[in-house]
Amino acid sequence: MHHRLLLSLAALFVGLILPRQALPQSEYRLRAESTLVVIPVSVTDASNHFVLNLEKDRFSLFEDGVKQRISQFAAEDAPLSIGLLIDVSGSMGRKLEISRSAVAEFMKTMNPQDEAFLIEFSDKAQVEVGFTKDPNAITEKLNSVQSAGLTALLDAVHLGLSQMKLAKNPRKALLILSDGGDNNSQYTGDEIKQVVREADVQIYCMGVFEPVLFPGLSAAEVSGPALLAEIADQTGGRVFPARTLSALPSIARRVGVELRNEYILAYSPSNSTRDGKFRKVKVTLEAPDGLSGLKARWRSGYYAPTD
C-alpha cells in the first residue's frame, strides 16, 4: 500500500510539471486536474519524543480555514532525497571537524533507496557531489575541505532548492549545517524566504552557534540563529542548536530519525482555483487517551498551480 502511494504521488507530480505539448490534450487535462498536496507531519510529545502509530482519524487538515478530506495517509518510512548544505567558511574554524563527524552520523541513517547531494559554501556555494546513493562519496569529499572565506548561506539554500528539482523521490529535505552568519550572498533573506515558500522541501538546520554572545561576534553571527529558524519553520522543519560542539553528531542522528518518523498526509484541495496564490495549511491532532502535550510540525502551506 505504501509503495503504491509513493508511485501515485510521483506520477501526479510528473503530470503536473510536464509541458502541455508533451501529452495528448485529454490526458493532460486529466492529470492537471488531479492536483494532490502532500504534507509531511512530525509529532512529538511533551518530552520531545516522537509519537508513532497514530491513526488517520486522529489528524484533521485545513486549507485556508476549510477542512479537507485526507485522501491518502502513510506512517511508514519512505525514500528520501536529501541535500546537505555544509558551511566551510572561515567562521567555522575548529567547528569543521565536528561538522564532518555530524555528517557521517547522519549518513548512517540513510536507506538504500535514499539519495543525497553535497553543497559546500564559503565565499560562494557549489555542488561538490551530485545526487548519489553512496554515503561514502559525500563523507570523503567533505573530509578534504579546509575552512576559509566568507559565508554565502542564502546562496547555498537557493542552489540547494535548484538542485532538488533533480530529485527522484517525492519526499525531499535540505539539511543545513552552519553558524548562520551570512555575509556574502547575492540573494537577500526576503528573496530566499519566498523561494523556500514555493518549494516542496523541508529544511532542517543544525546551528553551530556560539554559546555566549561576546563583542567579537559579527552582526551576521548574532542574527544567524533567528534567520535559520525562520527559514526552517515555514517548511515544517526546525533548527537544532548545538550549544557545544560535541553535541553535533547526536543532533545529526536525531534529524535523521525525525525524517524517518513522519506521517504523510495527502489531499486534493476543495478549492480548485488555479490562481497561483499561497494557501495556508493547518494540521490539528486529537490525542489518544493517556497522551498530552502533543506537538505537530508541518509546512505552512503551498502555492496553487496556475494555468
C-alpha positions as CSV (number, residue, x, y, z in Angstrom):
1,M,0.0,0.0,0.0
2,H,2.7,2.4,1.0
3,H,4.8,1.9,-2.2
4,R,1.7,2.3,-4.3
5,L,1.0,5.6,-2.6
6,L,4.6,6.9,-3.4
7,L,4.3,5.8,-7.0
8,S,0.9,7.5,-7.4
9,L,2.3,10.7,-5.8
10,A,5.3,10.7,-8.2
11,A,3.1,10.1,-11.2
12,L,0.9,13.1,-10.2
13,F,3.8,15.4,-9.8
14,V,5.2,14.4,-13.2
15,G,1.8,15.0,-14.8
16,L,1.6,18.5,-13.2
17,I,5.0,19.7,-14.5
18,L,5.1,18.2,-18.0
19,P,4.5,20.8,-20.7
20,R,1.2,20.8,-22.4
21,Q,2.6,19.6,-25.8
22,A,4.2,16.6,-24.2
23,L,0.8,14.9,-23.6
24,P,-2.4,14.4,-25.6
25,Q,-5.0,17.0,-24.8
26,S,-7.3,14.6,-22.9
27,E,-4.5,13.1,-20.8
28,Y,-3.1,16.5,-19.9
29,R,-6.5,17.7,-18.7
30,L,-6.9,14.6,-16.5
31,R,-3.5,14.9,-14.9
32,A,-3.6,18.7,-14.4
33,E,-6.9,18.5,-12.6
34,S,-5.6,15.7,-10.3
35,T,-3.7,18.1,-8.0
36,L,-2.6,16.3,-4.9
37,V,-1.0,18.2,-2.0
38,V,1.4,16.2,0.2
39,I,2.0,17.3,3.8
40,P,4.7,15.5,5.9
41,V,3.9,15.9,9.6
42,S,6.1,15.0,12.6
43,V,4.5,14.6,16.0
44,T,6.3,14.8,19.4
45,D,5.1,14.6,23.0
46,A,5.8,16.9,26.0
47,S,9.2,15.2,26.4
48,N,10.1,15.8,22.7
49,H,9.9,12.1,21.9
50,F,8.4,11.1,18.6
51,V,4.8,9.8,18.8
52,L,4.3,6.9,16.4
53,N,1.4,4.7,15.4
54,L,-1.3,7.4,15.4
55,E,-4.2,6.5,13.1
56,K,-5.5,8.6,10.3
57,D,-8.7,9.7,12.1
58,R,-6.5,11.5,14.7
59,F,-5.5,14.1,12.2
60,S,-7.5,17.0,10.8
61,L,-6.2,19.1,8.0
62,F,-7.4,22.6,6.9
63,E,-6.6,24.8,3.9
64,D,-7.3,28.5,4.4
65,G,-9.5,27.5,7.3
66,V,-11.6,25.0,5.3
67,K,-11.4,21.3,6.4
68,Q,-10.0,19.0,3.8
69,R,-10.6,15.2,3.3
70,I,-7.3,13.3,3.8
71,S,-7.4,11.0,0.8
72,Q,-4.1,9.2,1.4
73,F,-2.2,8.5,4.6
74,A,1.0,6.8,5.4
75,A,3.0,6.4,8.6
76,E,5.9,4.3,7.3
77,D,9.5,5.2,6.3
78,A,9.6,6.5,2.7
79,P,12.5,7.0,0.4
80,L,14.1,10.4,0.8
81,S,16.0,12.8,-1.3
82,I,18.3,14.9,0.9
83,G,20.6,17.8,0.2
84,L,23.4,18.5,2.7
85,L,24.5,22.2,2.8
86,I,27.7,22.4,4.8
87,D,29.3,25.7,5.9
88,V,33.1,25.6,5.2
89,S,33.8,29.3,5.7
90,G,36.4,30.8,7.9
91,S,34.0,31.4,10.7
92,M,33.5,27.7,11.1
93,G,37.2,27.1,12.0
94,R,37.5,24.4,14.6
95,K,33.8,23.6,14.2
96,L,34.5,22.0,10.8
97,E,36.0,18.7,12.2
98,I,33.0,18.1,14.3
99,S,30.8,19.0,11.4
100,R,32.4,16.2,9.4
101,S,31.5,13.8,12.3
102,A,27.9,15.1,12.3
103,V,27.5,14.4,8.6
104,A,29.0,10.9,9.0
105,E,26.4,10.2,11.7
106,F,23.6,11.5,9.6
107,M,24.6,9.4,6.6
108,K,24.4,6.3,8.8
109,T,20.6,6.9,8.9
110,M,20.2,6.7,5.1
111,N,18.4,3.7,3.5
112,P,19.4,2.1,0.2
113,Q,16.6,3.8,-1.6
114,D,17.6,7.3,-0.4
115,E,19.8,9.7,-2.4
116,A,21.8,12.7,-1.3
117,F,23.9,15.5,-2.6
118,L,26.5,17.8,-1.1
119,I,26.8,21.6,-1.3
120,E,29.8,23.3,0.4
121,F,29.6,27.1,0.8
122,S,32.0,29.8,1.8
123,D,32.6,32.8,-0.5
124,K,30.2,31.0,-2.9
125,A,28.0,27.9,-2.9
126,Q,29.0,25.0,-5.1
127,V,27.6,21.5,-5.7
128,E,30.5,19.2,-4.8
129,V,28.7,15.9,-5.1
130,G,25.5,15.4,-7.1
131,F,22.7,13.1,-6.2
132,T,24.2,9.8,-5.1
133,K,23.2,6.7,-3.1
134,D,26.7,6.2,-1.9
135,P,27.2,7.9,1.5
136,N,31.0,7.5,1.3
137,A,31.1,9.8,-1.8
138,I,29.9,12.6,0.4
139,T,31.9,12.0,3.6
140,E,35.1,11.5,1.6
141,K,34.6,14.8,-0.3
142,L,33.9,16.7,2.9
143,N,37.0,15.3,4.6
144,S,39.2,17.1,2.1
145,V,37.9,20.6,2.5
146,Q,39.6,23.4,4.6
147,S,37.8,26.2,6.4
148,A,38.3,29.6,4.7
149,G,36.5,32.6,3.3
150,L,33.2,34.4,3.9
151,T,29.7,32.8,4.2
152,A,27.2,32.7,1.3
153,L,24.5,30.8,3.3
154,L,21.5,32.2,1.4
155,D,23.0,31.4,-1.9
156,A,23.6,27.8,-0.7
157,V,19.9,27.5,0.1
158,H,18.9,28.8,-3.3
159,L,21.3,26.4,-5.0
160,G,20.1,23.5,-2.9
161,L,16.5,24.1,-3.9
162,S,17.5,24.3,-7.5
163,Q,19.4,21.0,-7.2
164,M,16.4,19.4,-5.5
165,K,14.5,19.7,-8.8
166,L,16.5,16.7,-10.0
167,A,15.3,14.5,-7.0
168,K,13.8,11.1,-7.8
169,N,11.9,10.7,-4.5
170,P,8.7,12.5,-3.6
171,R,10.0,13.3,-0.1
172,K,12.6,16.0,-0.1
173,A,14.6,17.8,2.6
174,L,17.6,20.1,3.0
175,L,19.9,19.8,6.0
176,I,22.0,22.9,6.7
177,L,25.0,22.8,9.0
178,S,26.2,26.4,9.7
179,D,26.8,29.0,12.3
180,G,24.2,31.0,10.4
181,G,26.4,34.0,9.8
182,D,25.7,35.0,6.2
183,N,27.8,37.8,4.9
184,N,28.5,37.2,1.2
185,S,25.2,36.1,-0.5
186,Q,23.8,37.6,-3.7
187,Y,20.3,36.7,-2.6
188,T,18.6,38.5,0.3
189,G,16.7,37.0,3.2
190,D,13.3,38.0,1.8
191,E,14.1,36.5,-1.6
192,I,15.1,33.2,-0.1
193,K,12.0,33.1,2.2
194,Q,9.9,33.5,-0.9
195,V,11.7,30.7,-2.8
196,V,11.6,28.4,0.2
197,R,7.8,29.0,0.5
198,E,7.3,28.0,-3.1
199,A,9.4,24.8,-2.8
200,D,8.0,21.4,-1.6
201,V,11.1,20.8,0.5
202,Q,11.5,20.5,4.3
203,I,14.5,22.4,5.7
204,Y,16.4,21.3,8.9
205,C,19.3,23.3,10.3
206,M,22.0,22.3,12.7
207,G,23.1,25.5,14.1
208,V,26.7,25.7,15.3
209,F,26.1,28.8,17.4
210,E,28.5,30.4,19.9
211,P,27.2,29.6,23.4
212,V,27.8,33.2,24.6
213,L,27.4,36.4,22.7
214,F,30.6,38.5,23.1
215,P,31.9,41.7,21.4
216,G,34.0,39.9,18.8
217,L,30.9,38.3,17.1
218,S,29.8,39.9,13.8
219,A,26.2,41.1,13.3
220,A,25.7,38.2,10.9
221,E,26.7,35.7,13.5
222,V,24.4,37.2,16.1
223,S,21.4,37.2,13.7
224,G,22.2,33.7,12.3
225,P,20.1,31.6,14.7
226,A,16.9,33.7,14.0
227,L,17.5,33.6,10.3
228,L,17.9,29.8,10.2
229,A,14.8,29.3,12.4
230,E,12.6,31.4,10.2
231,I,13.7,29.6,7.1
232,A,13.2,26.2,8.7
233,D,9.9,26.8,10.4
234,Q,7.9,27.7,7.3
235,T,8.8,24.3,5.7
236,G,7.8,22.1,8.7
237,G,11.4,21.6,9.6
238,R,13.3,23.2,12.5
239,V,16.6,24.3,13.9
240,F,18.6,22.1,16.3
241,P,21.1,24.5,18.1
242,A,24.3,22.9,19.3
243,R,25.5,24.8,22.3
244,T,28.5,22.6,22.5
245,L,30.4,21.2,19.5
246,S,30.3,17.6,21.0
247,A,26.5,17.7,20.6
248,L,26.6,17.9,16.8
249,P,26.8,14.2,15.9
250,S,23.9,13.2,18.2
251,I,21.8,16.1,16.8
252,A,22.6,14.9,13.2
253,R,21.4,11.4,14.1
254,R,18.2,12.9,15.6
255,V,17.4,14.8,12.4
256,G,17.8,11.5,10.5
257,V,15.5,9.8,13.0
258,E,12.9,12.6,12.7
259,L,12.8,12.3,8.9
260,R,12.2,8.6,9.3
261,N,9.2,9.2,11.7
262,E,6.9,11.4,9.8
263,Y,3.3,10.9,8.8
264,I,2.5,11.6,5.2
265,L,-0.9,13.3,4.6
266,A,-2.2,13.9,1.1
267,Y,-5.4,15.6,-0.1
268,S,-7.0,17.1,-3.2
269,P,-7.9,20.7,-2.3
270,S,-11.6,21.6,-2.3
271,N,-10.5,24.9,-3.8
272,S,-9.6,24.0,-7.3
273,T,-8.9,27.6,-8.5
274,R,-5.6,27.7,-10.3
275,D,-4.7,31.2,-9.3
276,G,-1.1,30.8,-8.1
277,K,-1.9,32.2,-4.7
278,F,-0.5,30.9,-1.4
279,R,-2.8,28.5,0.5
280,K,-2.2,28.2,4.3
281,V,-2.3,24.7,5.7
282,K,-3.0,23.8,9.3
283,V,-2.9,20.4,11.0
284,T,-4.7,19.6,14.2
285,L,-4.4,16.4,16.4
286,E,-6.8,14.5,18.6
287,A,-4.6,13.0,21.3
288,P,-5.2,9.4,22.3
289,D,-6.2,8.7,25.9
290,G,-3.1,9.0,28.2
291,L,-1.2,11.3,25.9
292,S,-1.0,15.0,26.3
293,G,1.1,17.9,25.1
294,L,1.4,16.6,21.6
295,K,3.0,19.0,19.1
296,A,2.8,18.6,15.3
297,R,5.1,20.2,12.7
298,W,4.2,20.7,9.1
299,R,4.9,23.1,6.2
300,S,2.9,26.3,6.4
301,G,1.3,26.0,3.0
302,Y,1.9,25.9,-0.7
303,Y,1.3,27.9,-3.9
304,A,-1.7,26.8,-6.0
305,P,-0.9,25.9,-9.6
306,T,-1.6,28.3,-12.5
307,D,-2.9,27.6,-15.9
